[in-house]
Structure formats: structure tokens, C-alpha cells
Amino acid sequence: MKSWSSLYVALSRLLALPRLGCVLIMMLGGAGLAAHANEKSILVELDYARVVKIPPGAQTLVIGNPLIADVTMLRNNQLMVITGKSFGTTNLIVLDAAGTQVGESMITVAHPNDKLVVYRGPHRESYACNPDCMAAVDLGDDHAYMGETIGQIKMHESTLTIGKH
């Protein structure tokens, strides 16, 4: 969890930007460093991946809602990667070679700790703050803001590609 002083610094930097104003809402939270597939709940942040231990003998992973999270078993069958795709909670069932359930967990995909959400009336904009706040695209953002930000990302990416030739 971030300290209040670092949040104050990030917020004061954000307020210094001329485009931003109106209502500011910070989403805070925390997640443990290690997770196991037989735990009751696993927290993953949106657009982040997390490595999780799975029970020995696991052969099949079944995710309840693949729109919320994606799971990939690594080759050694002792680890999997969970990627947060959209907000929400879904279940994960782990089966052995005989089809017997050897684990079950709830996966919750939450808002990342480093994001700041700005509402201007009905319009929403997201910013990644670490430590300075920069435009970021997130689920639920205003379509015009999202299009402008994605356009800037693509332009930046093409500039980097041109420089590699």
C-alpha cells in the first residue's frame, strides 16, 4: 500500500497538469506476493500477469469466465500464469490426469494500485502514476480519450520501429 505522503505528491503533481480537474478518485488496494491455486482467493491487477503455484499432478486448468482472466500452465506443471483481462471475479478449477479436481480458487481482477481515475462529468480518463502521472488506457474510459491515447501510443511505437532499421 502506498504511503499517504507519496499519494499526496502524486495527486499534487496531477493537479498541476492543465488538462485535469473535476472529481478525482484514487483506487487503492494491495495484493500478496505469493499465491497458490488451492487458496480461496487470488488477486490479479488488470493488464498484469501473476505466476501462481498449482498442485502437483495438475493437468487441466478450467477458468469460469475467460473474459475476466486468462490462465496458462507452464511446462513444468507446477506453475501457471494468470493474466487479468477485465474487472470481476471468476473461478479456476484444477484437474489431475484422471479428471479429479485437485484445486479450486476464486480469481478477482482489480484496478491497479498505480492508476488515477479522473471524472469530468460523465467522461472518464485514466492515468498511470509512478511517480508522475501519464495518460493510460483502461476499461471504462471515455471513447474519445481512449482513441486519442491509443493513437499517441501507436505513433510512439512506430517512431521506435523506424529507428531500429
C-alpha positions in Angstrom: 0.0 0.0 0.0 1.4 3.4 -0.9 2.0 5.9 1.9 -0.2 9.0 2.2 2.8 11.2 1.5 3.5 9.5 -1.8 -0.2 9.7 -2.7 -0.2 13.4 -1.8 2.8 14.0 -4.1 1.3 12.1 -7.0 -2.0 13.9 -6.5 -0.4 17.4 -6.3 1.6 16.7 -9.5 -1.5 15.6 -11.2 -3.4 18.7 -10.2 -0.6 20.8 -11.6 -1.4 19.5 -15.1 -3.6 22.0 -17.0 -6.0 19.4 -18.6 -7.1 17.8 -15.4 -9.7 18.8 -13.0 -13.1 17.9 -11.6 -13.6 14.9 -9.4 -10.6 12.7 -8.6 -10.9 9.2 -7.4 -8.0 7.1 -6.4 -8.3 3.3 -6.3 -6.1 1.8 -3.6 -5.5 -1.8 -2.6 -2.9 -4.4 -2.1 -2.1 -8.0 -3.1 0.0 -10.7 -1.6 3.3 -11.6 -3.2 2.7 -15.3 -3.5 -0.4 -17.3 -4.5 -1.3 -20.9 -4.8 -4.1 -22.4 -6.9 -5.7 -24.1 -3.8 -6.1 -20.7 -2.0 -9.6 -19.4 -1.7 -8.9 -16.1 -3.5 -6.2 -14.8 -5.9 -6.0 -11.1 -6.7 -4.6 -10.0 -10.1 -4.5 -6.5 -11.3 -6.0 -5.6 -14.7 -3.5 -5.9 -17.6 -0.9 -7.6 -15.3 0.3 -11.2 -15.1 0.9 -13.2 -12.0 2.7 -16.5 -11.5 0.9 -18.9 -9.3 1.8 -22.4 -7.9 -0.6 -25.2 -8.7 -1.0 -28.6 -7.0 1.3 -31.5 -8.1 -0.2 -33.6 -10.8 -2.3 -30.8 -12.3 -3.1 -31.5 -15.9 -6.0 -29.3 -16.8 -6.9 -25.7 -15.9 -10.6 -24.6 -16.3 -11.4 -20.9 -16.0 -15.0 -20.0 -15.4 -15.1 -16.7 -17.4 -12.2 -16.3 -19.8 -13.2 -12.7 -20.4 -12.1 -11.8 -16.9 -8.9 -13.7 -16.6 -6.6 -15.9 -18.8 -4.6 -18.9 -17.4 -1.7 -20.6 -19.0 0.0 -23.7 -17.4 3.8 -23.6 -17.7 5.6 -26.7 -18.9 6.7 -28.0 -15.6 3.0 -28.3 -14.5 3.8 -26.7 -11.1 3.2 -23.1 -12.1 0.7 -21.2 -14.1 0.4 -17.6 -15.3 -2.9 -15.7 -14.6 -3.5 -12.5 -16.6 -6.2 -10.0 -15.7 -8.3 -9.2 -18.7 -11.3 -7.3 -17.3 -12.7 -6.4 -13.9 -14.6 -9.0 -12.0 -14.3 -12.3 -10.2 -14.3 -15.8 -11.7 -13.4 -19.3 -10.6 -10.5 -21.5 -11.5 -10.7 -25.3 -11.3 -7.6 -27.5 -11.4 -7.9 -31.2 -12.5 -5.4 -34.1 -12.5 -4.9 -36.6 -15.3 -7.9 -38.7 -14.2 -10.2 -35.6 -14.3 -10.3 -35.4 -10.5 -10.5 -31.9 -9.0 -7.3 -31.2 -7.1 -7.8 -27.4 -6.5 -10.2 -24.5 -6.9 -9.7 -20.8 -6.4 -11.6 -17.6 -7.0 -9.7 -15.1 -9.2 -10.5 -11.4 -8.7 -9.2 -8.9 -11.2 -8.9 -5.4 -9.7 -7.8 -1.9 -10.6 -4.0 -1.5 -10.4 -2.6 0.5 -7.5 -0.8 3.0 -9.6 -3.8 4.2 -11.5 -5.7 7.5 -11.0 -9.1 7.9 -12.4 -10.5 11.4 -13.4 -14.2 12.0 -14.0 -15.2 15.1 -15.9 -19.0 14.9 -15.7 -19.8 11.6 -17.5 -16.3 11.3 -19.1 -13.7 9.1 -17.5 -9.9 9.3 -18.0 -7.2 7.0 -16.5 -3.6 7.9 -15.6 -0.7 5.7 -14.6 1.2 7.4 -11.7 4.6 6.1 -10.8 5.6 8.7 -9.6 4.5 11.1 -12.3 1.0 10.7 -13.8 0.8 10.0 -17.6 -2.2 9.1 -19.8 -3.1 5.5 -19.8 -6.0 3.5 -21.3 -8.3 1.5 -19.0 -11.6 -0.3 -19.2 -14.4 2.2 -18.8 -12.5 5.2 -20.2 -14.2 7.8 -22.4 -14.1 6.6 -26.1 -12.5 9.9 -27.4 -9.9 9.9 -24.6 -9.1 6.2 -25.3 -8.8 6.8 -29.1 -6.5 9.8 -28.6 -4.3 7.9 -26.1 -4.1 4.8 -28.3 -3.2 7.0 -31.3 -0.3 8.5 -29.3 0.9 5.1 -28.2 0.8 3.8 -31.8 2.7 6.9 -33.1 5.3 6.4 -30.4 5.6 2.7 -31.2 6.0 3.4 -35.0 8.7 6.0 -34.2 10.6 3.4 -32.2 10.3 0.9 -35.1 11.6 3.4 -37.6 14.7 4.0 -35.5 15.5 0.3 -35.5 16.1 0.0 -39.2 
